[in-house]
Amino acid sequence: MKKILVPTDFSPCAENALDFAIQSARLLPAEITLLHAVDLLSTSQIDYLGVSLEFKQVQWKEDEKKLEEIKENIAKTHNIDIQTRLVASSLKDAIHESSKYGNFDLIVMGTLGASGLKETLWGSNTADAITVSEIPIMAIPHDYKWKKPEKFLLATGNFEKDSAILDRIFELAALYMAQVDVAVFTSDQEEPEVFLEHGRNTPYYEKLLTKKYEEQGLNAVQLSGPSLESALQAYIAEQHIDVLTMITYKKSFWHRLFYPSHTKRMSFHTKVPLLAIPVNRQKTEIHYCMD
């Protein structure tokens, strides 16, 4: 873990995520890059609504100054390396480009949750970023207070065995010196044979991961119910989980339309940081695909 990207819109939600990144950078350690995107062509800023080019230039200078002030304040308070980046694009495009070409290891950004218009504003930016990012994203709830993660929960319905995916999860947890547990979710709407198969495979999956990563105390459980979100939230509260981890699969347009992302939806509702691990391959399985 060397470089963390932190997108910001200078809101309290983004400041909360920045605090999580700062505390993490001190532990790992890592360098932080603070990213702010100014979409000069957005519908709220186009000239025919009376916003002049001069106004846009003033806004650019103000945002540039804000980034520098944040950088200076962090430098005074914390002994970590921090860079700033101001780009003229949409936030979604800026995150996609940064994750693809910026050599970052992790993106940390805030999410507002689902309440009224909040779900369509910064919260949706985080959810959209999860769909385009090439690297892991840690989504921090707006009211979350920093706590050193001690327990990660990997939520899966796919019994993922790909080392390239699992290594990211267990290596990051190890950097925090945190334990990893696993929850295998089976919907009430699944056929009985799927529920039984998940039940049979869960203990074997626990043994596989325990041996592969020498993870003492790893516990794998099967969860079920009508809603993945409610089942996970109940388990997180009961077991005092600090970070929820989900794997996001790249899917076709029609698959996204009829089977919307659980990870994206969970980013609106989670009460603990959500670590989204991207997988750059198509998944066609319906029963076993968590995302």
C-alpha positions as a printed NumPy array, in Angstrom:
array([[  0.   ,   0.   ,   0.   ],
       [  1.828,   3.086,  -1.258],
       [ -0.668,   5.528,  -2.763],
       [ -4.22 ,   6.434,  -1.689],
       [ -6.515,   8.603,  -3.827],
       [ -9.095,  10.711,  -1.961],
       [-11.71 ,  12.507,  -4.112],
       [-13.261,  15.548,  -2.442],
       [-15.999,  18.104,  -3.031],
       [-14.965,  19.945,   0.184],
       [-18.122,  18.743,   1.964],
       [-18.234,  17.32 ,   5.529],
       [-18.863,  13.905,   3.969],
       [-15.633,  14.149,   1.953],
       [-13.735,  15.522,   4.976],
       [-14.797,  12.472,   6.971],
       [-13.41 ,  10.177,   4.273],
       [-10.19 ,  12.191,   4.194],
       [ -9.787,  11.673,   7.941],
       [-10.127,   7.901,   7.439],
       [ -7.47 ,   8.071,   4.697],
       [ -5.131,  10.134,   6.886],
       [ -5.41 ,   7.739,   9.82 ],
       [ -4.895,   4.791,   7.452],
       [ -1.887,   6.43 ,   5.787],
       [ -0.253,   6.861,   9.19 ],
       [ -0.683,   3.148,   9.912],
       [  0.229,   1.619,   6.562],
       [  2.095,   4.033,   5.704],
       [  1.045,   5.587,   2.389],
       [  1.004,   8.789,   0.34 ],
       [ -2.319,  10.596,  -0.183],
       [ -3.409,  12.375,  -3.347],
       [ -6.374,  14.698,  -2.868],
       [ -8.472,  14.898,  -6.052],
       [-11.038,  17.551,  -6.936],
       [-12.908,  17.486, -10.25 ],
       [-14.496,  20.6  , -11.743],
       [-16.962,  19.768, -14.476],
       [-16.913,  23.049, -16.399],
       [-19.416,  21.73 , -18.932],
       [-22.012,  20.498, -16.452],
       [-25.599,  21.681, -16.903],
       [-25.357,  23.869, -13.801],
       [-22.471,  25.844, -15.24 ],
       [-23.05 ,  26.251, -18.971],
       [-23.035,  29.747, -20.36 ],
       [-26.652,  30.004, -21.478],
       [-27.71 ,  29.861, -17.833],
       [-25.717,  33.026, -17.251],
       [-22.496,  31.513, -15.959],
       [-19.606,  33.19 , -17.737],
       [-16.192,  31.838, -18.581],
       [-14.756,  34.395, -16.16 ],
       [-16.843,  32.926, -13.328],
       [-15.571,  29.437, -14.157],
       [-11.99 ,  30.66 , -14.004],
       [-12.647,  32.259, -10.6  ],
       [-14.143,  28.997,  -9.357],
       [-11.098,  27.084, -10.596],
       [ -8.758,  29.396,  -8.681],
       [-10.867,  29.128,  -5.519],
       [-10.894,  25.337,  -5.655],
       [ -7.148,  25.297,  -6.281],
       [ -6.671,  27.457,  -3.181],
       [ -8.894,  25.16 ,  -1.091],
       [ -6.803,  22.136,  -2.058],
       [ -3.592,  23.879,  -1.081],
       [ -5.047,  24.974,   2.264],
       [ -6.092,  21.415,   3.058],
       [ -2.632,  20.174,   2.058],
       [ -0.921,  22.709,   4.313],
       [ -3.185,  21.924,   7.276],
       [ -2.519,  18.205,   6.952],
       [  1.223,  18.786,   6.631],
       [  1.195,  20.775,   9.891],
       [ -0.799,  18.179,  11.812],
       [  0.269,  14.816,  10.376],
       [  3.64 ,  13.54 ,   9.218],
       [  2.439,  12.092,   5.9  ],
       [  3.041,  12.855,   2.226],
       [  0.119,  14.479,   0.443],
       [ -0.32 ,  15.637,  -3.147],
       [ -3.19 ,  17.552,  -4.755],
       [ -4.788,  17.158,  -8.158],
       [ -7.338,  19.501,  -9.768],
       [ -8.887,  18.289, -13.031],
       [-11.454,  19.654, -15.476],
       [-13.83 ,  16.727, -15.924],
       [-16.676,  14.91 , -14.26 ],
       [-15.805,  13.161, -11.006],
       [-16.668,   9.773, -12.511],
       [-14.275,  10.312, -15.435],
       [-11.555,  11.654, -13.139],
       [-11.777,   8.585, -10.883],
       [-11.778,   6.217, -13.847],
       [ -8.689,   7.84 , -15.35 ],
       [ -6.905,   8.006, -12.01 ],
       [ -7.646,   4.389, -11.154],
       [ -6.508,   3.227, -14.582],
       [ -3.334,   5.271, -15.028],
       [ -2.459,   6.825, -11.656],
       [ -0.788,   3.801, -10.014],
       [ -2.985,   4.17 ,  -6.939],
       [ -3.549,   1.222,  -4.613],
       [ -6.785,   2.369,  -2.97 ],
       [ -9.484,   5.032,  -3.344],
       [-11.114,   6.37 ,  -0.171],
       [-14.267,   8.455,  -0.581],
       [-17.367,   9.352,   1.406],
       [-20.927,   8.243,   0.876],
       [-23.975,  10.1  ,   2.177],
       [-26.413,   7.216,   2.393],
       [-29.972,   6.947,   1.121],
       [-32.158,   9.716,   2.477],
       [-34.078,  12.   ,   0.158],
       [-31.902,  13.781,  -2.369],
       [-28.704,  12.58 ,  -0.736],
       [-28.802,   9.322,  -2.68 ],
       [-28.72 ,  11.24 ,  -5.959],
       [-25.829,  13.543,  -5.003],
       [-22.46 ,  12.628,  -3.456],
       [-23.726,   9.181,  -2.539],
       [-24.395,   8.394,  -6.183],
       [-20.91 ,   9.661,  -7.077],
       [-19.448,   7.009,  -4.811],
       [-21.753,   4.324,  -6.182],
       [-20.868,   5.325,  -9.761],
       [-17.167,   5.278,  -8.901],
       [-17.529,   1.685,  -7.709],
       [-18.783,   0.709, -11.173],
       [-15.876,   2.31 , -13.084],
       [-12.859,   2.022, -10.794],
       [-10.076,  -0.396, -11.726],
       [ -8.782,  -0.478,  -8.143],
       [-10.387,  -1.075,  -4.718],
       [-12.615,   1.652,  -3.271],
       [-13.197,   2.174,   0.444],
       [-16.557,   3.966,   0.838],
       [-16.831,   5.76 ,   4.19 ],
       [-20.334,   6.546,   5.596],
       [-20.823,  10.257,   6.254],
       [-21.389,   9.778,  10.002],
       [-18.658,   7.186,  10.551],
       [-15.996,   8.001,  13.135],
       [-12.473,   6.664,  12.677],
       [-11.699,   3.376,  14.372],
       [ -8.739,   1.198,  13.523],
       [-10.27 ,  -1.761,  11.622],
       [ -9.918,  -4.989,  13.539],
       [-12.431,  -7.191,  11.737],
       [-13.147,  -7.431,   7.986],
       [-16.164,  -9.294,   6.621],
       [-16.005, -10.692,   3.081],
       [-19.572, -11.059,   1.775],
       [-19.808, -13.495,  -1.134],
       [-22.19 , -15.78 ,  -2.918],
       [-19.565, -17.017,  -5.338],
       [-16.992, -18.812,  -3.126],
       [-14.309, -16.791,  -4.886],
       [-10.994, -18.661,  -5.23 ],
       [ -9.071, -16.319,  -7.522],
       [ -5.845, -15.418,  -5.7  ],
       [ -5.598, -12.066,  -7.504],
       [ -8.87 , -11.058,  -5.835],
       [ -8.453, -12.687,  -2.438],
       [ -4.861, -11.501,  -2.033],
       [ -6.027,  -7.866,  -2.186],
       [ -8.5  ,  -8.449,   0.62 ],
       [ -6.256, -10.406,   2.956],
       [ -3.191,  -8.218,   2.307],
       [ -5.113,  -5.023,   3.108],
       [ -6.595,  -6.597,   6.234],
       [ -3.089,  -7.668,   7.269],
       [ -1.816,  -4.089,   6.897],
       [ -4.447,  -3.044,   9.437],
       [ -3.63 ,  -6.19 ,  11.474],
       [ -7.294,  -7.135,  11.157],
       [ -9.057, -10.503,  11.142],
       [-11.109, -11.617,   8.105],
       [-14.46 , -13.416,   8.375],
       [-16.647, -14.637,   5.507],
       [-20.426, -14.502,   5.032],
       [-22.056, -16.566,   2.268],
       [-25.498, -15.176,   1.47 ],
       [-28.355, -17.248,   0.056],
       [-31.589, -15.493,  -0.848],
       [-34.923, -16.89 ,   0.332],
       [-35.954, -16.841,  -3.322],
       [-33.308, -19.38 ,  -4.32 ],
       [-34.157, -22.993,  -4.995],
       [-33.728, -25.312,  -1.961],
       [-30.835, -27.145,  -3.633],
       [-28.89 , -23.875,  -3.889],
       [-29.347, -23.234,  -0.161],
       [-28.192, -26.791,   0.636],
       [-25.205, -26.512,  -1.697],
       [-24.11 , -23.249,  -0.084],
       [-24.487, -24.848,   3.335],
       [-22.283, -27.799,   2.323],
       [-19.629, -25.606,   0.664],
       [-19.282, -22.983,   3.411],
       [-17.217, -25.143,   5.863],
       [-14.913, -26.254,   3.027],
       [-14.458, -22.648,   1.955],
       [-13.528, -21.712,   5.508],
       [-10.87 , -24.443,   5.579],
       [ -9.514, -23.409,   2.165],
       [ -9.062, -19.759,   3.156],
       [ -7.687, -20.623,   6.59 ],
       [ -4.999, -22.819,   5.013],
       [ -4.226, -20.494,   2.088],
       [ -3.785, -17.353,   4.19 ],
       [ -2.878, -18.903,   7.554],
       [ -5.757, -16.894,   8.98 ],
       [ -6.217, -18.09 ,  12.535],
       [ -9.768, -17.662,  13.814],
       [-11.337, -17.173,  10.362],
       [-15.052, -17.913,  10.558],
       [-17.286, -18.575,   7.543],
       [-21.061, -18.505,   8.013],
       [-24.088, -18.869,   5.765],
       [-26.594, -16.024,   5.885],
       [-30.066, -16.103,   4.386],
       [-33.138, -13.951,   4.127],
       [-35.182, -11.852,   1.706],
       [-32.603,  -9.042,   1.566],
       [-28.82 ,  -9.161,   1.343],
       [-28.554,  -5.647,   2.773],
       [-30.61 ,  -6.371,   5.905],
       [-28.892,  -9.736,   6.516],
       [-25.453,  -8.152,   6.293],
       [-26.343,  -5.196,   8.492],
       [-27.696,  -7.503,  11.198],
       [-24.561,  -9.66 ,  11.103],
       [-22.264,  -6.614,  11.108],
       [-23.995,  -5.263,  14.22 ],
       [-23.951,  -8.617,  16.028],
       [-20.326,  -9.455,  15.252],
       [-18.909,  -5.911,  15.514],
       [-17.572,  -5.874,  11.966],
       [-15.399,  -2.848,  11.123],
       [-15.116,  -3.158,   7.313],
       [-17.519,  -4.854,   4.901],
       [-15.834,  -6.229,   1.774],
       [-17.686,  -7.045,  -1.45 ],
       [-16.442,  -8.093,  -4.891],
       [-17.745,  -6.182,  -7.925],
       [-17.919,  -7.906, -11.282],
       [-17.975,  -6.162, -14.653],
       [-21.241,  -7.067, -16.338],
       [-23.046,  -6.42 , -19.584],
       [-25.634,  -3.651, -19.898],
       [-28.577,  -6.083, -19.805],
       [-27.195,  -7.927, -16.795],
       [-26.777,  -4.611, -14.932],
       [-30.359,  -3.676, -15.901],
       [-32.028,  -6.834, -14.593],
       [-29.551,  -7.678, -11.813],
       [-28.398,  -4.365, -10.276],
       [-25.192,  -4.318,  -8.263],
       [-25.51 ,  -5.361,  -4.62 ],
       [-22.246,  -3.554,  -3.889],
       [-23.519,  -0.312,  -5.428],
       [-26.772,  -0.542,  -3.441],
       [-24.889,  -1.396,  -0.262],
       [-22.822,   1.785,  -0.621],
       [-26.031,   3.736,   0.132],
       [-26.938,   1.744,   3.24 ],
       [-23.755,   0.59 ,   4.967],
       [-23.   ,   1.917,   8.445],
       [-19.365,   0.764,   8.327],
       [-16.709,   1.337,   5.634],
       [-17.4  ,  -0.675,   2.485],
       [-14.389,  -2.049,   0.601],
       [-15.336,  -2.766,  -3.03 ],
       [-12.868,  -5.015,  -4.873],
       [-13.247,  -4.819,  -8.689],
       [-12.928,  -7.841, -10.959],
       [-12.255,  -7.105, -14.603],
       [-14.096,  -9.959, -16.18 ],
       [-17.646, -10.771, -17.245],
       [-19.755, -12.902, -14.91 ],
       [-22.825, -14.658, -16.253],
       [-23.749, -16.853, -13.278],
       [-26.946, -15.603, -11.651],
       [-27.229, -17.782,  -8.545],
       [-23.663, -17.377,  -7.338],
       [-22.801, -13.847,  -8.401],
       [-22.837, -11.617,  -5.299],
       [-22.621,  -8.449,  -7.367]])
